[in-house]
Amino acid sequence: MDGPYNRPEKTLFIIFAILALILLVTPFLNESGTLVGLDGSTSTIDNADKWEGMDPLSYIVYYAGDMMCHQKEDRSILLNDNQIAVCARDLGLFLGVPLGFLFLWMSPRQVPWIIIIAVMVPMVLDGGIQLITDYESNNIMRVATGLFAGGGISFAMMRIYDNMTGE
């Protein structure tokens, strides 16, 4: 069947929503206050000793978070007095991607590239200015800019999919 009914937005929404939910649930699967001070560097495992003895799901989530995120405590959200496995900006991205797919599923149309770029600009500016100046963003701004950029990522993924499949 041709048309919008064979497009993957619904499936991608479900997959990414489950991933976001897992990210939000894992702090509650661990003893309160045991997952703090996870500060480290990206692309390295800084906290392997803290992952020992965790349930398998928490181990995978926090190991992956340790590998892909700096996990600075002051730039992270706490749930159950535990840091989420990624920083606030990454959390926004993880929440924004399924929200973008939900939007596309409920309103199956292409989002123009200019809109995709526009929703990503705030995160680039917020993070970039923080990187090169003394400006320090706050976690609300980090989550918000991540949400918009996450939506932009899902919009871009569907534009690329449409171009590849000729839809």
C-alpha positions as CSV (number, residue, x, y, z in Angstrom):
1,M,0.0,0.0,0.0
2,D,1.4,3.4,-1.0
3,G,0.9,6.7,0.8
4,P,1.3,7.8,4.4
5,Y,0.1,4.5,5.9
6,N,3.3,2.6,5.3
7,R,5.5,5.4,6.7
8,P,7.5,4.6,9.9
9,E,6.5,7.6,12.2
10,K,4.3,5.5,14.5
11,T,6.9,2.7,14.9
12,L,9.7,5.3,15.4
13,F,7.6,7.2,18.0
14,I,7.0,3.9,19.9
15,I,10.7,2.9,19.9
16,F,12.0,6.4,20.9
17,A,9.2,6.9,23.5
18,I,10.2,3.5,25.1
19,L,13.8,4.6,25.2
20,A,12.9,8.0,26.8
21,L,10.7,6.2,29.3
22,I,13.5,3.8,30.2
23,L,15.8,6.8,30.7
24,L,13.3,8.4,33.1
25,V,12.5,5.1,35.0
26,T,16.0,3.9,35.7
27,P,16.8,6.4,38.5
28,F,13.8,4.9,40.4
29,L,15.2,1.3,40.0
30,N,18.2,2.2,42.1
31,E,18.5,3.2,45.8
32,S,17.8,6.9,46.3
33,G,20.9,9.1,46.3
34,T,23.4,6.4,45.0
35,L,23.8,7.8,41.5
36,V,25.2,11.3,42.0
37,G,28.5,12.8,41.2
38,L,28.8,11.1,37.9
39,D,30.8,13.9,36.4
40,G,33.1,12.7,33.6
41,S,34.0,13.0,30.0
42,T,32.3,12.0,26.8
43,S,33.5,8.9,24.9
44,T,35.0,7.4,28.1
45,I,33.7,5.2,30.9
46,D,34.3,7.2,34.0
47,N,32.0,5.4,36.5
48,A,32.3,1.7,35.8
49,D,32.7,1.0,39.6
50,K,29.2,2.6,40.2
51,W,27.5,0.3,37.6
52,E,28.7,-2.9,39.4
53,G,25.8,-4.7,41.0
54,M,23.1,-2.9,39.1
55,D,20.1,-4.6,37.6
56,P,20.8,-5.3,33.8
57,L,18.6,-2.5,32.5
58,S,20.1,0.2,34.8
59,Y,23.6,-1.1,33.9
60,I,23.0,-0.7,30.2
61,V,21.4,2.7,30.5
62,Y,24.0,4.2,32.8
63,Y,26.9,2.6,30.9
64,A,25.6,4.0,27.7
65,G,25.0,7.4,29.4
66,D,28.6,7.3,30.7
67,M,29.9,6.6,27.3
68,M,28.0,9.3,25.4
69,C,27.6,12.1,28.0
70,H,29.7,14.2,30.4
71,Q,27.0,13.6,33.1
72,K,28.0,16.7,35.0
73,E,25.8,16.7,38.1
74,D,25.1,20.5,38.0
75,R,23.9,20.0,34.4
76,S,21.7,17.0,35.1
77,I,18.2,16.3,36.3
78,L,17.7,14.4,39.5
79,L,14.9,11.9,39.9
80,N,14.7,9.8,43.1
81,D,17.7,11.8,44.3
82,N,19.7,10.1,41.4
83,Q,21.1,11.7,38.3
84,I,19.4,10.6,35.1
85,A,22.0,8.8,33.0
86,V,22.5,11.8,30.7
87,C,22.7,15.6,31.1
88,A,19.6,17.9,30.9
89,R,20.3,18.8,27.2
90,D,20.6,15.1,26.2
91,L,17.4,14.4,28.1
92,G,15.7,17.1,26.1
93,L,17.0,15.4,22.9
94,F,15.7,12.0,24.1
95,L,12.3,13.5,24.8
96,G,12.1,15.7,21.7
97,V,12.8,12.9,19.2
98,P,9.6,10.9,20.1
99,L,7.6,14.1,20.4
100,G,8.7,15.0,16.8
101,F,7.7,11.6,15.5
102,L,4.3,11.9,17.4
103,F,3.7,15.2,15.6
104,L,4.6,13.7,12.2
105,W,2.4,10.6,12.9
106,M,-0.6,12.8,13.9
107,S,0.0,15.2,11.1
108,P,1.8,13.3,8.3
109,R,3.4,16.0,6.2
110,Q,6.9,17.1,5.5
111,V,8.4,19.8,7.7
112,P,10.4,22.3,5.6
113,W,14.2,22.3,6.0
114,I,14.1,25.9,7.2
115,I,11.9,24.9,10.1
116,I,14.1,21.9,10.9
117,I,17.2,24.2,11.0
118,A,15.3,26.8,13.0
119,V,14.3,24.4,15.8
120,M,17.9,23.3,16.1
121,V,19.5,26.8,16.2
122,P,18.6,27.5,19.9
123,M,20.5,24.4,21.1
124,V,23.5,25.2,18.9
125,L,23.5,28.8,20.2
126,D,23.0,27.9,23.9
127,G,25.6,25.2,23.9
128,G,28.0,27.1,21.6
129,I,27.9,30.4,23.6
130,Q,28.4,28.4,26.8
131,L,31.4,26.7,25.2
132,I,33.2,29.9,24.1
133,T,32.2,32.4,26.9
134,D,31.6,32.5,30.6
135,Y,27.8,32.2,30.0
136,E,26.2,29.3,31.9
137,S,22.8,28.1,30.8
138,N,20.4,26.5,33.3
139,N,18.8,23.1,33.1
140,I,15.4,24.4,32.1
141,M,17.0,26.1,29.1
142,R,19.1,23.0,28.3
143,V,16.0,20.7,28.4
144,A,14.0,23.1,26.3
145,T,16.6,23.6,23.6
146,G,17.2,19.8,23.6
147,L,13.4,19.2,23.1
148,F,13.3,21.5,20.1
149,A,16.5,20.0,18.6
150,G,15.2,16.5,19.2
151,G,12.0,17.3,17.3
152,G,14.2,18.7,14.6
153,I,16.2,15.5,14.4
154,S,13.0,13.4,13.9
155,F,11.8,15.9,11.3
156,A,15.1,15.6,9.5
157,M,15.1,11.8,9.7
158,M,11.7,11.7,8.0
159,R,12.8,14.2,5.3
160,I,15.8,11.9,4.6
161,Y,13.5,8.9,4.6
162,D,11.1,10.5,2.2
163,N,14.0,11.5,-0.2
164,M,15.3,7.9,-0.1
165,T,12.0,6.3,-0.7
166,G,10.6,8.9,-3.1
167,E,7.6,9.7,-0.9
